[in-house]
Amino acid sequence: MRVEWPRNSQGRAIMSVDEERRQIELVVDRLAVEHTTVSHDMVEQIVHEVHATFDGGVVRDFVPLLVERSAKRKIAALISF
């Protein structure tokens, strides 16, 4: 199944707000599975805190990827103590 993304005036695919939220929840799930020594609630909190730092950004296409990378570093720092 192919996903049809909304497009901007130049015909470039853009991520919808709902899709971004869905992707962020997938990030939470992936990181919770990857870091079983950290509670799911803590992973969720970290991911949502990182996601909030991107509020107001114009280009949203890579936000889920950037959130995942940053949250992964924060979780790694948390468990290294």
CORHU-V183786 format. One record per helix or strand of 2 or more residues. SS is the DSSP state (~ for helix, > for strand). FROM is the first residue (numbers start at 1). TO is the last residue. If there is no record, write none. Layout:
BEGIN
SS,FROM,TO ; SS,FROM,TO
END
This chain:
BEGIN
>,6,7 ; >,13,14 ; ~,17,34 ; ~,40,52 ; ~,63,79
END
